Amino acid sequence: MDHSVTWISAPELECLLTPRWARAAVSRALEAGRGQEAHTPLRQLVPMPRGTLFVMPGSWAGSLAVKLLNDRPGQADTLPGVVVLFDDETGQPRAILDGPVLTALRTAALAGWATERLARARRRVAVVGAGFQAWYQVEALLDLGGVEALALWNRTGGRALALAERVRAWHPDLAVSVAESVSQAVRAADVVTVVTRSPSPLLHRSMLAAHAHVNAMGAYRPADRECASDVMQAATVYADTREAVLAESGDVRIPITEGRLAPEAVLPLASAPPRPPAGLTVMKSVGAALFDVAAAQCAWERRQEDRSRTAPGPRH
C-alpha cells in the first residue's frame, strides 16, 4: 500500500486553487456546515515559549485536516505553518500543504463568495490593508467580474503603492488608485474588504455608502476589530462560522457587549439569500478548519487529476 505523502508548495497551490476553484471549495464547505456534515472544533491556541501555536482540526466528506500556524511577536503579517491532509477512512496522511498560501486563498474565496451574494453592486471596490493576503483578496474580487475601479489603502503607504503596481501589471485596464486615508479609499465603494490586524476600528458608518458590502477578513482576536460598533449596528451581519465569530471576534463581541448588536442578529453566511438584502451588509470572517479541509481536499484532488492526465501511457 502506498503511504507516500505529497508536498504541495505555494506556487502549486496558486495554480491549483484559482479563485473560481477556491470559491467552489468554500461553497461546498458552507453547504456541508449548514447540513451538519462537518466536524470543526473551535481552534486551539497553545501558548509556547516564543509565541502561540494555532491548532485547527476539522473533518468533512472523507477527509481530515489539521492546520498548524505559529504566531510570534514582531513577525510579519502572515503566520508560518502547514496544513496536513489525511484520509479520514484510513487515517493515513495524504498531503502537506503550504499554510500561509492555503489560508490566503480560502480566505479570499470566502470574501468572493460573500461578495457574489451580498453585494448589490461591485463596480467600485476598496481593499484596506496591503499585507500578504491583500493580493489574493484583490484577485478574488476581480475574478467576479464587473469591477471598474480599485482603491487601496495601507498604514504603510509604500506597501499599498507596491500592491497597486502589481495589480496594474496584471490588470492594465483597471483603474487603480492609492488613497491617503481609509475614508478616501472606501468613499462611494460598493464593496470594501478589510484585511488587517488592526487592534482598533478602521471603518466607521459615516465613511461607507448606504448600499456598501463589507468583508471584514482580518482582526480575529476578541479585543481587536476593524469595524466600529456603529457599522455593525447599522448592518445586516453575517459570519463565516457563527459559533467561532461569536466566541472570538472583537468586531462582533464588542458591539454585543455594548448592547448595539444582538447575538441572534448575527447570521450564518451559508444562509445568505439568493438576492442581496437592502442596505449595508457585513461579512465577518475568523476562519475555520472547515474551509481549510475543503480547500486542501480540492487542491489534492486537482493535483491527482493533473498527474493522471500527464502520466505516460502503457508501453506495448
Secondary structure, DSSP 8 states (H G I E B T S, - for coil): -----EEE-HHHHHHHS-HHHHHHHHHHHHHHHHTT--B----EEEEETTEEEEEEEEEETTEEEEEEEEE-TT--SS--EEEEEEETTT--EEEEEEHHHHHHHHHHHHHHHHHHHH-S--SEEEEE--STTHHHHHHHHHHTS---EEEEE-SSHHHHHHHHHHHHHH-TTSEEEE-SSHHHHHTT-SEEEE----SS--B-GGGS-TT-EEEE-S--STT--SB-HHHHHHSEEEESSHHHHHHH-HHHHHHHHTTSS-GGGEEEGGG--SS--SS-EEEE----HHHHHHHHHHHHHHHHHHHHHHS-----
